[in-house]
Amino acid sequence: MRVDQFDFDLPEANIALRPAVPRHASRLLVVDPNTVSSNCLSDQMFTDLPHCLREGDVLVLNDTKVLPAALYGLRPARAHGGGGPARIEVNLHKRLDANHWRAFVRPAKRLRLDDVIAFGDTEGVCNAGALDARVSDKSDGGEVTLAFDFSGAVLDDAIARIGQMPLPPYIASKRPVDARDVSDYQTIFAKDLGSVAAPTASLHFTDEMFAALAARGVERQTLTLHVGAGTFLPVKSDDTAGHKMHGELYVVSEETAQALNTARAEGRRIIAAGTTALRTLESITDEAGMVHAGSDETDIFITPGYKFRAVDGLLTNFHLPRSTLFMLVCALAGFEEMHTAYAHAIAQHYRFYSYGDASLLWRKN
């Protein structure tokens, strides 16, 4: 499909720069393309979610934990070949092994192979040297591979100490990252460190909401997909067939797989909390509808025409024009229906993207 078919006008005022307080105070747009009435939209609050679900439904959440993957460093002056010192911005997006990360850097033109970046204080880089990395590979588009001088848990600790939360550029360009983002951009149930972006649909959940869902009889299961920045990269090709997703690591336990297979066998609905959970579920479910446990990478790219095997519904935030995530929701709930839903959301001043409001989408039959 042509990428411009997924375009729409989004006023900047609709992009949320802060989350609702408390988290569960956001709005919820319910989209049911299978409704018998002419209007498939229902304006709700997120606190109404338990009443939108039913006893026996299974809500699947991504328990990944966001690494403070935005790093600021200094490339010292080169002894040979010229080039004075340069400040470098780094956004880690994919771990390759214990001490290697793929990253997007700015300005990429100031880096060469084997250059060393000294990371430290985000202002004056006065603590530069607290963590060093060598450029071991360089690709087009400002992407490099960094070989850090620490590895494993020691590297994680160093990044956590000097890094910042990797807010999306449409937020970070409007205001600086601050102490509030450390908790705001992390789910309350985050467990396994490894993501460079939050599973934002789950940022709305609080202990009170989980208690209300449990009282409703909604079952909760978790899986892990470590979100990479590649998920949010713009589609640069004119046709969806020309876009390639970055691979992301997932882990699904035998317990979770068995619970989901039992639910499906009993005719109960499975709802993914977030596009990351949905993409994982669709990657581990075979054509017969059986869910398989395991750990692997997925680069699944879901566009209209895709036949869903795993989910009945999706809880998700509102996405940007021409994004792979808007393409995904169009595939699930219908192309025309989602364009109508987004036009309604914009007109009704719903708040978009990572810190914005939520939607509950039912799969179109």
C-alpha positions as CSV (number, residue, x, y, z in Angstrom):
1,M,0.0,0.0,0.0
2,R,1.1,3.6,-0.5
3,V,2.5,5.2,2.6
4,D,0.6,8.4,2.0
5,Q,-2.7,6.5,2.5
6,F,-1.8,6.5,6.2
7,D,-1.2,10.3,6.4
8,F,-3.4,12.7,8.3
9,D,-3.2,16.2,9.7
10,L,-2.2,16.1,13.4
11,P,-2.0,19.5,15.2
12,E,1.0,19.8,17.5
13,A,-1.3,20.7,20.3
14,N,-2.6,17.1,20.3
15,I,0.8,15.7,21.1
16,A,1.1,15.2,24.9
17,L,4.3,16.5,26.6
18,R,3.3,15.1,30.0
19,P,1.2,12.1,31.1
20,A,-2.1,12.5,32.9
21,V,-1.9,12.6,36.7
22,P,-2.7,10.1,38.1
23,R,-1.7,7.8,35.3
24,H,-5.2,6.2,35.0
25,A,-6.9,9.7,34.6
26,S,-6.4,9.6,30.8
27,R,-9.2,9.2,28.3
28,L,-10.1,6.0,26.4
29,L,-11.6,5.8,22.9
30,V,-13.2,2.5,22.3
31,V,-13.4,1.4,18.6
32,D,-15.6,-1.6,17.7
33,P,-15.7,-2.0,13.9
34,N,-18.2,-4.9,14.4
35,T,-20.9,-2.8,16.2
36,V,-24.4,-3.2,14.7
37,S,-25.0,0.6,15.1
38,S,-23.7,3.1,12.6
39,N,-21.2,4.6,15.2
40,C,-18.3,2.3,16.1
41,L,-16.8,4.9,18.5
42,S,-17.4,5.4,22.2
43,D,-15.7,8.1,24.4
44,Q,-14.7,6.7,27.8
45,M,-12.1,7.2,30.5
46,F,-9.3,4.8,31.2
47,T,-10.9,3.9,34.5
48,D,-13.8,2.5,32.5
49,L,-11.6,-0.2,31.0
50,P,-12.8,-3.0,33.4
51,H,-16.3,-2.4,32.2
52,C,-15.2,-2.5,28.6
53,L,-13.8,-6.0,29.2
54,R,-15.5,-9.1,30.5
55,E,-14.8,-11.9,32.9
56,G,-12.3,-14.4,31.5
57,D,-10.7,-11.9,29.1
58,V,-6.9,-12.2,29.1
59,L,-4.8,-8.9,29.1
60,V,-1.2,-9.5,27.9
61,L,1.3,-6.9,29.0
62,N,5.0,-6.3,28.1
63,D,7.1,-6.3,31.3
64,T,10.2,-4.8,29.7
65,K,12.1,-2.1,31.6
66,V,13.4,1.0,29.9
67,L,17.1,1.6,30.0
68,P,18.1,5.3,30.2
69,A,19.6,5.0,26.7
70,A,20.1,8.7,25.8
71,L,23.8,9.3,26.4
72,Y,25.9,12.5,25.9
73,G,29.6,12.4,25.5
74,L,32.8,13.9,24.1
75,R,34.9,12.7,21.2
76,P,38.4,14.1,22.1
77,A,40.5,15.9,19.5
78,R,42.3,13.5,17.2
79,A,46.0,13.2,17.4
80,H,46.2,12.6,13.7
81,G,43.9,13.5,10.8
82,G,42.5,16.7,12.3
83,G,39.2,17.3,14.0
84,G,38.9,19.1,17.3
85,P,36.8,17.8,20.2
86,A,33.1,17.2,19.4
87,R,30.1,16.7,21.6
88,I,28.1,13.6,20.6
89,E,24.5,12.6,21.3
90,V,23.9,8.9,21.4
91,N,20.6,7.0,21.5
92,L,21.2,3.3,22.0
93,H,18.6,1.1,20.2
94,K,19.8,-2.5,20.1
95,R,22.1,-4.6,22.2
96,L,24.2,-7.0,20.2
97,D,26.1,-8.7,23.0
98,A,27.5,-8.0,26.4
99,N,29.4,-4.8,25.4
100,H,28.2,-3.9,21.9
101,W,25.2,-1.7,21.1
102,R,23.8,-0.3,17.9
103,A,23.0,3.4,18.3
104,F,21.9,6.5,16.5
105,V,24.4,9.3,16.9
106,R,24.4,13.1,16.2
107,P,26.4,14.6,14.5
108,A,27.4,11.4,12.8
109,K,29.7,13.2,10.5
110,R,32.0,14.0,13.4
111,L,32.7,10.3,14.0
112,R,35.0,7.9,12.3
113,L,35.8,4.2,12.8
114,D,37.8,3.6,16.0
115,D,37.0,7.0,17.4
116,V,36.4,6.9,21.2
117,I,33.5,8.7,22.9
118,A,33.9,9.5,26.6
119,F,30.5,9.7,28.3
120,G,29.8,11.5,31.5
121,D,28.0,14.6,32.7
122,T,25.2,15.7,30.4
123,E,26.0,19.4,30.7
124,G,29.7,20.1,30.7
125,V,30.8,16.5,30.2
126,C,33.0,17.2,33.3
127,N,32.8,13.5,34.3
128,A,33.6,12.3,30.8
129,G,35.6,9.1,31.1
130,A,33.1,7.5,33.5
131,L,32.2,5.3,30.5
132,D,34.0,5.0,27.1
133,A,33.0,3.4,23.9
134,R,34.8,2.9,20.6
135,V,33.1,3.2,17.2
136,S,33.5,-0.3,15.8
137,D,31.2,0.1,12.8
138,K,29.4,2.9,11.0
139,S,26.4,2.8,8.7
140,D,24.3,5.2,6.7
141,G,21.6,7.3,8.5
142,G,23.7,8.1,11.6
143,E,23.8,4.6,12.9
144,V,27.0,3.1,14.5
145,T,28.1,0.2,16.5
146,L,29.7,1.1,19.9
147,A,32.0,-1.2,21.7
148,F,31.9,-0.2,25.4
149,D,34.8,-0.7,27.8
150,F,32.3,-2.3,30.3
151,S,30.1,-5.3,29.7
152,G,27.0,-7.1,31.0
153,A,25.5,-5.9,34.3
154,V,28.4,-3.5,34.9
155,L,27.7,-1.8,31.6
156,D,24.0,-1.6,32.5
157,D,24.8,0.0,35.8
158,A,27.1,2.6,34.1
159,I,24.4,3.5,31.6
160,A,21.8,3.8,34.3
161,R,24.0,6.1,36.2
162,I,24.9,8.5,33.4
163,G,22.1,8.1,30.9
164,Q,18.8,9.9,30.5
165,M,15.4,8.5,29.6
166,P,15.1,8.3,25.8
167,L,12.0,10.4,25.3
168,P,10.8,10.5,21.7
169,P,12.0,13.5,19.7
170,Y,8.6,15.1,19.4
171,I,8.7,15.4,23.2
172,A,12.4,16.0,23.8
173,S,12.5,18.7,21.1
174,K,9.8,20.6,23.1
175,R,11.2,20.4,26.6
176,P,14.2,18.9,28.4
177,V,14.1,15.5,30.0
178,D,13.8,15.8,33.8
179,A,13.4,13.8,37.0
180,R,9.7,13.2,36.5
181,D,10.4,11.3,33.3
182,V,12.4,8.7,35.2
183,S,9.2,7.4,36.7
184,D,6.7,8.7,34.2
185,Y,8.3,6.8,31.3
186,Q,8.4,3.5,33.1
187,T,5.5,1.1,33.7
188,I,4.7,0.3,37.3
189,F,5.4,-3.4,36.6
190,A,8.6,-3.0,34.6
191,K,10.9,-6.0,35.3
192,D,13.4,-6.9,32.6
193,L,15.9,-4.2,31.7
194,G,16.5,-3.8,28.0
195,S,14.2,-1.4,26.1
196,V,15.1,2.0,24.7
197,A,11.4,3.0,24.5
198,A,8.5,2.4,26.8
199,P,5.6,0.1,26.0
200,T,3.5,3.2,26.3
201,A,0.0,1.7,26.4
202,S,0.8,0.3,29.8
203,L,1.9,3.6,31.2
204,H,-1.8,4.2,32.1
205,F,-1.9,1.3,34.6
206,T,-1.9,1.8,38.3
207,D,-2.3,-0.6,41.2
208,E,-5.9,0.6,41.5
209,M,-6.6,-0.3,37.9
210,F,-5.1,-3.7,38.3
211,A,-7.3,-4.3,41.3
212,A,-10.4,-3.2,39.4
213,L,-9.5,-5.6,36.5
214,A,-9.0,-8.5,38.9
215,A,-12.3,-7.8,40.5
216,R,-13.9,-7.9,37.0
217,G,-12.3,-11.3,36.5
218,V,-9.8,-10.2,33.8
219,E,-6.7,-12.4,33.8
220,R,-3.3,-10.9,33.4
221,Q,-0.3,-12.4,31.6
222,T,3.1,-11.0,30.8
223,L,5.8,-11.4,28.2
224,T,8.9,-9.5,27.3
225,L,9.8,-7.6,24.2
226,H,12.8,-5.2,24.4
227,V,11.6,-2.3,22.4
228,G,14.1,-0.8,20.0
229,A,14.0,2.7,18.5
230,G,13.7,1.1,15.1
231,T,10.0,0.5,15.9
232,F,9.4,4.2,15.7
233,L,11.6,5.2,12.7
234,P,9.7,6.9,10.0
235,V,8.8,5.0,6.8
236,K,10.9,6.6,4.1
237,S,9.7,4.4,1.2
238,D,6.7,5.4,-0.9
239,D,5.2,1.9,-0.5
240,T,4.9,-0.2,2.7
241,A,6.5,-3.1,0.8
242,G,9.8,-1.1,0.8
243,H,10.0,-0.7,4.6
244,K,12.1,-3.1,6.8
245,M,11.5,-3.3,10.5
246,H,14.5,-3.6,12.9
247,G,14.6,-6.9,14.8
248,E,13.7,-6.9,18.5
249,L,14.3,-9.5,21.1
250,Y,11.3,-11.2,22.8
251,V,11.0,-13.8,25.6
252,V,7.8,-15.7,26.3
253,S,7.6,-18.3,29.1
254,E,6.0,-21.7,29.0
255,E,3.6,-20.6,31.7
256,T,2.4,-17.6,29.6
257,A,2.1,-19.7,26.4
258,Q,0.1,-22.4,28.2
259,A,-2.2,-19.9,29.8
260,L,-2.9,-18.2,26.4
261,N,-3.5,-21.6,24.7
262,T,-6.0,-22.5,27.5
263,A,-7.8,-19.3,27.2
264,R,-8.1,-19.7,23.4
265,A,-9.3,-23.3,23.8
266,E,-12.0,-22.1,26.2
267,G,-13.2,-19.4,23.8
268,R,-11.9,-16.5,25.9
269,R,-10.7,-13.2,24.4
270,I,-7.0,-12.2,24.3
271,I,-6.3,-8.5,24.4
272,A,-2.7,-7.1,23.9
273,A,-1.7,-4.2,26.0
274,G,0.3,-2.3,23.5
275,T,1.6,-2.9,20.0
276,T,4.8,-4.5,21.4
277,A,2.7,-7.2,23.1
278,L,0.6,-7.6,20.0
279,R,3.6,-8.0,17.7
280,T,5.2,-10.5,20.0
281,L,1.9,-12.6,20.2
282,E,1.5,-12.6,16.4
283,S,5.2,-13.7,16.1
284,I,4.8,-16.7,18.4
285,T,1.4,-17.9,17.3
286,D,1.2,-20.4,14.4
287,E,-1.5,-20.6,11.7
288,A,-3.5,-23.0,13.9
289,G,-3.6,-20.4,16.7
290,M,-1.2,-22.2,19.0
291,V,1.1,-20.0,21.1
292,H,4.7,-21.2,21.4
293,A,7.1,-20.2,24.2
294,G,10.6,-19.2,23.4
295,S,13.2,-16.4,22.9
296,D,14.0,-15.0,19.5
297,E,13.9,-11.8,17.5
298,T,10.9,-10.5,15.6
299,D,10.8,-7.9,12.8
300,I,7.2,-8.5,12.0
301,F,5.6,-5.6,10.1
302,I,1.8,-5.6,10.2
303,T,-0.2,-3.7,7.5
304,P,-3.7,-4.0,6.2
305,G,-4.4,-7.4,4.7
306,Y,-2.6,-9.2,7.5
307,K,-4.5,-12.1,9.0
308,F,-4.4,-11.9,12.8
309,R,-3.9,-15.2,14.6
310,A,-3.4,-14.3,18.2
311,V,-5.4,-11.3,19.4
312,D,-9.0,-10.2,19.6
313,G,-8.3,-6.7,20.8
314,L,-5.6,-4.1,21.4
315,L,-5.1,-1.4,24.0
316,T,-2.9,1.2,22.6
317,N,-2.1,5.0,22.5
318,F,-2.7,7.2,19.5
319,H,0.1,7.1,16.9
320,L,1.7,9.5,14.5
321,P,0.8,9.9,10.8
322,R,2.5,7.5,8.3
323,S,3.9,5.5,11.2
324,T,4.2,1.7,11.2
325,L,2.1,1.7,14.4
326,F,-0.8,3.5,12.7
327,M,-0.6,1.0,9.8
328,L,-0.8,-1.8,12.4
329,V,-4.0,-0.4,14.0
330,C,-5.5,0.1,10.6
331,A,-4.8,-3.6,9.9
332,L,-6.5,-4.6,13.1
333,A,-9.7,-2.5,13.3
334,G,-10.1,-1.4,9.7
335,F,-8.5,1.2,7.4
336,E,-11.6,3.4,7.1
337,E,-12.7,2.9,10.7
338,M,-9.3,4.0,12.1
339,H,-9.1,7.1,9.9
340,T,-12.6,8.0,11.2
341,A,-11.5,7.2,14.8
342,Y,-8.4,9.4,14.5
343,A,-10.3,12.3,12.9
344,H,-12.8,12.0,15.9
345,A,-9.9,11.9,18.4
346,I,-8.3,15.0,17.0
347,A,-11.5,16.9,16.9
348,Q,-12.2,15.9,20.5
349,H,-8.7,16.9,21.6
350,Y,-7.5,13.5,22.6
351,R,-3.8,13.5,23.5
352,F,-1.5,11.6,21.2
353,Y,1.5,9.3,21.5
354,S,3.7,8.2,24.4
355,Y,2.3,10.4,27.1
356,G,-1.2,10.6,25.5
357,D,-4.6,9.0,25.9
358,A,-5.5,5.4,25.1
359,S,-7.7,3.5,22.7
360,L,-9.3,0.1,22.9
361,L,-9.6,-1.5,19.5
362,W,-11.5,-4.6,18.7
363,R,-10.4,-6.7,15.7
364,K,-12.5,-6.3,12.6
365,N,-14.2,-9.6,11.7
